Amino acid sequence: MSRRKIPRRERVFLGCEGESEQGYGALLRKLADEAGLNVHIVIKNLQPAGDPLALAQKAIQHFDKENRKAPFIGKAIMLDTDRLTEPADRGRRALELLERKQFITVWQRPDHEGLLLRHFRGRERSDPPRGRSFAAIQAVWPGYRKNMAAADLAVRINLVDVQRAAGVTPGLFELLQLIGLEVE
């Protein structure tokens, strides 16, 4: 009996600001698996970390450690734009560090719920102000709650929806390209 060698999956690192992003990363992994892609998304929840600079530093630290075990084909991080000004100097330094380390940065405007809102048809250009995105997503998805698992997200968000949001979110567009989930 001959043994077939199973090809090693290409690894993509995804640093997540919290549990909500972790669930979203797992949704992307599920979509990649359903598409039959030879990729594995390694998801790392960066909490507790704090401000954007601390999150960026922690992501780099985890990436470097994991990359020594087996190399990645790319790396990304999901961050909220509403935290970039807290404090502004640390936000600017986080931007510079992530760019220097060549991370794809998925900027969630103003936060994760704002990003999710743009997954829905007709809401692609929605840009709720800080503090209003949770109410905005609940208006189109009454059962939405924070920190949803991939299976719960998949009830309302599919690949077409993710691609819709990627059309207006450059970092998400880059991440989908890296994973191999074609973006129209």
N, C-alpha and C positions, 0 to 999 in steps of 0.2 A: 504494500500500500504506500503510495507516494504522498508526501506532505506538501501541500501548497503553502508557499510563503505568503503570509498576509502582509500587504504593504503597510508600513508605518504611517500613521496619520500625521499630517502637518499640524503643528501646534501654533495657536494664536493666543497671546496673553491678553486678558481683559481685566484691568483694575476697575473696581466699582466703588463709588462713594459710599454706598450703603446697601441694605437688603433689597430695596426696590430695583436698583440697577443690577444686582446679583440675579434677581428673578428675570429681568429683561435679558441679561447675558445668557441665562439658561434657555430662554425662548429662542434666541439666535442659534444656540447650539442645537436645539430641537429642529429648527427649520433647516439647518445645514445637514443634519442627519436625514431628515425626510427627503432632501434633495439629492441624497446619495453622495455628498461631498466627502472627500478624504481629508477632513479637517476636524480638529478637536480644539474647542475653545476652553482654555484654562481660565476659570473665573476666580478672582481674588477680591473678597470684600476687604476694603482698606480701613474699616472702622475698628477701634476708635482711632482717629487721626487728627481731626480738627480742620484747620483752614486749608485752602488749596495747596499751599506750599508743602504742608505736612503730608497731604494726600499724595502729591506728586513724588515726594521723597520716598514715601512708603511703597508706592507702586514700583519705582525704580529698584528699590531694595528687593522686593519680592520677585520682580522680573529677573534680576541678576542671579538670585539664588536658584530659581526654577530653570533658568536658561543653562545653568551649569549641568543640570540633570539631563536635559535633552533640549536641543535648540528650538527656538521659535522662528516662524517665518515673518512674524510681525507682532507689534504690541500696540495696545490702545488703552485709553482710560476714559471713563464717563464722569464728567464734572458739571455741577450747576453753575450757570453764569451769575446767579444772584449772590454767590459767595466770593466772587472775585474782588470785591471792594472791601472785604473784611479780613484784615486791613489791606489797603490798596497795594502797599509795597510788597507784601507777601503774595498777592495775586499776580502782580507783574513778574515777580521772581519765579513763580510756578509756571507761568506761560513760557518764560525764557528757558527754564530747565527742561520742560517737556518738549519744546522745539529742538533744543540741543541734543536731547536723547532720542529724538525722532519717534516720539509717541504720536499715534493718531489720537487726537483729542475730540471726543464727542461732547460738544458743549450743549448742555440741556438748558434751554432758554425758557423761563428763568430757572426752571428746576425740572425734575423728572416728570411731573405731571404735565408741564408745558410741552415737553417732548412727546409724551403719549398722546396728547390732544391732537398733535399734527399727524397722527396715524389715521385719523378719521376723515372720510371723504367730505370735502367742503371746509375742513378745519386746517388744511395744510399751512395756511398763512396766518393762523391764529397766533397771537402774541400777547397772552394775558400778562398784566403787570404783576410784579412780585406780590405774593400773598393772595392772588386771585386764581391761580392755575388749578388748585384742587377743586374749587367750585366749578370752574370751566369744564374740567374733565368729567365731573359728576353730572353735568348737564347733558352730556352725550352718552355717558356710561354710568347710570345711577347706582349700580352695584360695585363701582370701583372703590378700592381701599388701598391704603399704602402697603408696601412690602408684599405684593402679590407674587405667588410662585408662578413659574413658567406655564403650568397647566391652566391656571386661572387666567393668565394673560392671553393664552391661546384661544380661549373661548370667544374673545372679541377681536384679537389681532392676529392676522395671518401674514404670509410673505408679501402679498400685494400691499398691505397696509404699511409694513415695515419699509418697503421700497418707496411708498408715497412719502413717508416722513423723511427718508434719505434724500429725496429730491429737493428738500429745503433745509437739510442739515448736513453740511459738508463733511464733518467728521464721521457721521453715520454712513454716508455715501462711501467714504474711503474704507471704512471697516467692512462694509458689505462686499466691496470689491476684493479686499484682502481675503475674506472668507470664501468668496466664490459665488455668493448669492447675487446673481446678475441684477443690475439696476438699469431700468429702461430710461 
